[in-house]
Amino acid sequence: MTTLYCACCGRPFVRTSTRGPAPLYCSQDCRIQMAVRRRAWSDRADNRTTTRKTVERHELGHSDPASYGRLPVLAAGQRPPIPWR
């Protein structure tokens, strides 16, 4: 039989049957572990996409990059408003 390597833990295992596609994992535990990782990675990718959309939405409000860092022109004695977050 053919020796394969587990996609989860890297251990070698023997393919018991030549029928069908080759297995990727050496055990049920590795299959479950990879399902958990896949779910966690997909949640993380969704959060990253959501964060990127939020940043893009924020950037749309500030279309003039030259205005960053420029102090507002005020009359003598006035203070600029302090943005609180």
HELIX and SHEET records of a PDB file:
HELIX    1   1 GLN A   28  LEU A   60  1                                  33    
HELIX    2   2 PRO A   65  SER A   67  5                                   3    
SHEET    1   A 2 THR A   3  TYR A   5  0                                        
SHEET    2   A 2 PRO A  12  VAL A  14 -1                                        
END                                                                             
